[in-house]
């Protein structure tokens, strides 16, 4: 889970500069779950070493509702340890 979204690695430094990623972001962005912890239960909020938050749909809606600042929200599909799309609430 600590990797940047697959397909977006080359421009990931842009987040540190405050630049928007949508121009470089892949349409079918994927986040693979790491093989080290196959039984892990996901929370609504996952961070990474690039200080980018991966959040559940419900948390995203709450942030957008209460945050006065502009937020760039980029879609992705989370893939489980068997390389299948993970479903929320599973």
Rosetta blueprint (number, residue, H / E / L):
1 X L
2 X L
3 X L
4 X L
5 X L
6 X E
7 X L
8 X L
9 X H
10 X H
11 X H
12 X H
13 X H
14 X H
15 X H
16 X H
17 X H
18 X L
19 X L
20 X L
21 X L
22 X L
23 X L
24 X L
25 X L
26 X L
27 X L
28 X L
29 X L
30 X E
31 X E
32 X E
33 X L
34 X L
35 X H
36 X H
37 X H
38 X L
39 X L
40 X L
41 X L
42 X L
43 X L
44 X L
45 X E
46 X E
47 X L
48 X L
49 X L
50 X L
51 X L
52 X L
53 X L
54 X E
55 X E
56 X L
57 X H
58 X H
59 X H
60 X H
61 X H
62 X H
63 X H
64 X H
65 X H
66 X H
67 X L
68 X L
69 X L
70 X L
71 X L
72 X L
73 X L
74 X L
75 X L
76 X L
77 X E
78 X E
79 X E
80 X L
81 X L
82 X L
83 X L
84 X L
85 X E
86 X L
87 X L
88 X L
89 X L
90 X L
